[in-house]
Each structure stands twice: as C-alpha cells, then as structure tokens.
Amino acid sequence: MYPNRFIPFAFLCLAPSLYSQAQEVPAKKQELPQNWHLLSPAKSGFYGVSNNEAYQFLDSLNIKPTKITVAVIDADLNVNHEDLKARVWKNPKPGSKGYPNDLNGWNFLGNKDGRNLLKTGTEAFREYKRLRPRFEKVQASSLKTAAEQQEYAYFLKLRKEVKIGAYIKFGAYLQQISDAFVAVDSFVRASKPANEPRTSDILALKIEDPKLSDAYKIVQGSMLKFKEESLWKEALAATVKESEVANERIKSLDDKAVPRDLIGDTYTLKDKYYGNANLYEAEVYHGTFVAGLIGAVRNNGIGIDGIADSVAIMGVRAVPDGDEYDKDVALAIRYAVDNGAKLINMSFGKYISPNSEWVNDAVKYADKKGVLLFHAAGNEGLNVDSVSIYPSGMESATKRAANLIRVGASDASGTAASISNYGATQVDLFAPGINITSTGLNNGYQTANGTSLSTPIVTGVAALIWSYFPKLSAREVRRIILASVTSLKDNVGPVPGKGKRQVSFGQLSVTGGIVNAYQAVKMAQKSSQSKK
C-alpha cells in the first residue's frame, strides 16, 4: 500500500501498504520551487519534466486536445476540491453497469449501508491469521503431501515476517508496565494529593514499601517518553491504552472475524457488485494528491497546475490503510476499463499477493482494451528485480505485461531518491518524487515524497500525449514515454536504500532516464504524422 501517509510498511496491524508511499514534508523545509517537477532541467537546473516547454510546442501546432479519462485507483478522491472539481469524471450513465449512483467512480471498500473499510493490516498478517488455525500447532513431520508441506513452509515464512512471537512477548511486557502504572497510581491516590500530580511529581516520590518498589522502578524507566510537565493521569491513560490495544490484537489472532467482514461480500471475483459510491474520506488525501498531479486545473490562479489539461479523473477506491486486497484491485481495474478509462494510475503495492493471478488477469483485460496502467515502484529502497512486488503485471515468469509502466522516484538533482525502489528490468523509468506539492485535505495543498507521486506525473504525461494525439495506440504511447526520457544512464550516484555503493543511473531502470514531457510530445507528433 502506499496511500494516506505516503510511506512504506509499518508493523503488524498498523501497516499501511507498500506505497501508501509518501512522506509528508514540513513546509518550512521546502526550498525548491513549488512547481519544480514541471520545470526544464536545461532552463532551471531542476530535473523536472519540461511541462511548460511541452505546452509551448503543442500550442505551436494549433491543435485542440480531446478529453481522456484517467482512473485513479487509490484511497479517496475529493470530487469537490477547488483545483480538481472541474476535472472530475462524470459518468454519462450512472448505475448502468451494476454499480448504483456511481456518478464519479466507485468505492470497493464500502458496504451498502454507507460504511467504509479503513484499516486492514498487512497481507502478511492477514495470511498468517488465515493459516494459523491449521498450522500453528502442527509438526512438520505430520504433513503427508507435498502441497501441505509447501503451504506449511509459506506459513512459517509469514510467521517470521510478522514477528508474532516477538509481538506476544511485547504484549506481555506492555501489560507489566501497565500494571506497574496502575499500582503506583493507587498509591498516589491514597495519599490524596491537593493538586492533580504531574509526571515530575511521580518521579520525585519516595517509596519505601518493598512490594511497590519494583513497580515504581518500572514506572521510572518508562517515563522518558512523557514530558515532566505532563499530567500523571494522562501518562497513566496512555500507558494503559497501549497495553489494551496490544492485548486486543493478540486476542484477534484467534478471532475468526476480520476487518473485511464490514463489506459483506464473498471473497470471489463472481461477487463483484459490492461497495458504495462514496469516494471521499475525511483526513485521507492520498488519491486526491495523486489526481492533482495528473490533472489539477492549469493556469486558474489557485493551487497547482496538473500535467495534463484535458482529462476526466475517475475515482476508484480500493486502497485502505494497510495492504490492498487482490480482489478489490482486480475489480477496480475492470471497472475503470469498462467505464472508458484509457489510463489507470496505481500508486500502491505490496510484497505478498495470494491471488495475484486475479490482478494479472485484469491487467491483461486492460491490455486487450488498449488501456495503459502506471504502477509505483515503492518506497523501500529495494531492488525489485530480486524482490517480488505487486501488482506484478507478469504474464509469465519472465514476461511483464506490455501495457504496464513502473515508476521510481527521482529528486531535483536528477538522482534516484534514497527511498525509491529500483530495478534494471522491473522499473521502467524515474520521475520527480521528492518535495512534490499537490492537492490535499479539504481545499488545501500538501508537500510530500514518494513513488506514489512520481507515478501520476508519468500518467499525466501519457494523458497529455494521448489527448493531443488520440490516434496513437496504447503500445505507441508507452513506447514514446520510454524512448523520450531525459537520459542519465551514465551518471553515477548512490544506490537507493541505506548502502553507500555507487552505480550508474542506467542500472536502476530499463531506460536509465527521467520522464520528459517535451521530448514525448515531439516524438508523439512525429509518430502521429507518420500515420497520415
């Protein structure tokens, strides 16, 4: 998942998905021009996409664009944002394809009562919990078939990844701390303090009772995370709550209920008419941010300028706070295709996908319909040539779908961002993804980092090309985008991640370059002329 927080995986049930992918940047630290990602490297020194030059060239051709529909599969879409509402897709026939009142898109994370699934945990945790009843107390020697042994090995891998054993021990540790805080609080309340005590008052206590002294030592050791002027009752409440939450999660391991129960669907592709039409979610703006980069209204004197000026943004909610479900992603792709989207932005992802074939089949379906998909590479600083990433778009063990473009994040200096995933075969190109400003909460604007942001910039360039040169095929648009990059393949810089190894930029992606809108539209014009 990459949405909401624009960051990579977190722990256990709290995890966002692979790409929720972006880290919000405090405004005071932003020194780059707000629109640096649109600028020309040659003219500004910032490795943007030369968007202004692209429009100057298009204006010289004296041609009018046709509107192109772009689907944003994500966590949300604020259809009333001041800088986006004029670009929101309007369904010409709402409800005609089985999704009631789908005026601007569809939400596969809701139920018919209007409630929405928000938090889902990681796929690793969900899979571990699914297999726990079968394998938690099983001895490997008791498994008879190769299939059982293979699934058991998968279970052990999941168990290790989600660190269940360590988490259970951590839960017991939190309970011990909570008990100590409660015991000390009883002592404090028995003394009937004149004023509400603060943590500094607790640290100044003199406790001689040997039965309480051990508990007091635990409290002293746990007080560093609280300010001295904080009220003791607040520190107590926070500590008790932390333990309760941990215990609830531990108990949930054997609870058959799962977050997805809220939706009320059967987890098969045949059951596809579920969800609701609500695209907005308070305090969530990842999808809105993504949509703004693609098509926020240009030159209107407010907010930001999107890459493309003739787009209709279709919202499709399928990405929760946690790893997305394969079923929702597969049906979201099909919904977008069936409702006329020519481009689909997917700023999310994960590393485990139990039903990846559902998604890959949907990608193939999109390919048959002439639809391009754009996928964020992820923010873990990993080589995804050697680590599986999903949606993979793989048609076979070695062949990736011809309609999928995977995007890494670059910075203003033209180097790969340290957070970005990379891969000489699995990442196609890079695009600006550091200190990027776009549409945010309510009618506001945020600045953030991540491949979640690089991807819609490339999607926007594709929309720009296709809207002005609509006779090009999906394959031609993809070829043009990859062939027209600002090539930096011979530049040497650090490999993303925590290492210090230096490599050429050409080793980090298929093209060794950064998307270039100006070069792309020039190449598109030549290709379009050759068709006449």
Disulfide bonds with the S-S distance in Angstrom:
none
